Amino acid sequence: MALLLGYNRRSMRESLPLLVERLLDWYAANRRDLAWRPARGAAPGTRPDPYRVLVSEAMLQQTQVATVIGYFERFMARFPTLMTLAAADEQAVLRAWQGLGYYSRARNLLATARVVVRELGGELPKDVAGLMKLPGVGRYTAGAIVSIAFGELAPVLDGNVARVICRLDAIRSDPRARVTVERLWKRAEELLPRGELAPLVGDFNSALMELGAIICTPRKPKCGVCPVRGCCSAAARGLAERIPAPRVSKATPFLSRTIFCVWRGRGSGRRWLIEQRPAKGRWAGMWQFPTREADGAAERRLGAWRHMGTIRHALTHRRYGFEVYLGEEELIPPAVTARPSRWVRLGELDRFPMPKPQLSALAMIRAGRRASGSKAVAMPGRC
Ligand code: SF4
């Protein structure tokens, strides 16, 4: 890489931290070819389209790279520019995000695109402070965008980078504790390339994240092939697998819900009842088969619903169990019609953004799964 850039390696070694040089060399040779990065073979320091970085960073929050790849490509095909996204309908954006989860990211992305087009002439701010004024853009995302897309000297700190720095410096305190987080941000800034390597700050930040993703992994870090092993305190002290200390897992609440798949009509005229969720809260604005809090006492009262199966769904802070029931229109208790609703054909449901558990219920209907028995159900509280 140094040859590619025309730098003198010896003087670079003298003037810049060895860690930076090694990490950049390793990244140039080993980085994964991902759709939101410049094509493999592009010169080091080549900068990607800021919009692509914005979308990819939104998708990568809380989500693995392997999951994001397909979503990213479809999203970019549907909304290739900030302008097309800004002009899009929220339902279309949620539909493109469907299955990726954490839908507030999609709504914030849309809101950001609209603000940028309406108030900033269609150009993303090139500084961290300006970016952090946009909906859903935090310190990490802002740092990633300005460094990767604009080559500005700004640090990033995501879970991967935090782990790498904790190990490099043998920091044993909880990396989620506020004091430690501030310490890690400071360290991430100190590590940034300076001088003649400063223009490679985007590659450097990407390299730190990449190292955490594929070498300095949460379990069994591959220290034997790590490019920065010589700079790593945890490896030198045999602490790599003990840093960071494992998180004490808290019990997550379990919530029971009942999904009512209600139909009317016969044959090709059959339609299904769906309702729109409230504009705020989990899965805001998305569509679902009527879904309510489960109530065991009420469930014992009715007998004509067919039990289709159970869906388990885990989020970061809670777990859900959805019991899926099938029944005709006459069985609907009044509470089920309390939200904005529509009767649609199964084929039309592809136009409505639906949360993952609801897609599983839809799959049950499509697969014609039959229940192991009928149960009594009713609609008490709201989901
Ligand atoms: Fe991580 Fe091991 Fe590399 Fe240290 S030497 S940064 S612990 S992979």
Residues whose N, C-alpha, C, O or C-beta is under 5 A from the ligand:
A	BS01	SF4	V164 R167 I215 C216 P221 K222 C223 C226 V228 R229 C232 A234 A235 A240
